[in-house]
Amino acid sequence: MAGWFEINKSEKNGQYSFVLKAGNSEIILTSEQYVAKPSAENGIESVRTNSPNDARYERLTASNDKPYFNLKAANGQVIGTSQLYSSVESRDKGIESVKTNGSTQTVKDNT
């Protein structure tokens, strides 16, 4: 099963964000928060554009030594961030999953 995006609105601050989910319903990428819904929709379009390009992935290690990654746009702005992974290999599989699922046209609007 293919992945999908979900747009959400925070009950706390009214801001919008999106996640990319793999076919198994696991969240593989989380966006920043946006003031306006069209900005979140533009972020999704940026994931679609940039996710196939390996050079757009910034492979990082958190302060607790857990690997994770950021997906960046051509201008260097972070589009989305992964979860923390238990190993570099798991992180790299997460990147491959974003590459596979990031082009999906399916968006579930939970707002």
Summary of the structure (lengths in Angstrom):
residues: 111
radius of gyration: 13.3
end to end distance: 23.8
largest distance: 36.4
contacts: 328
relative contact order: 0.26
helix: 28%
strand: 32%
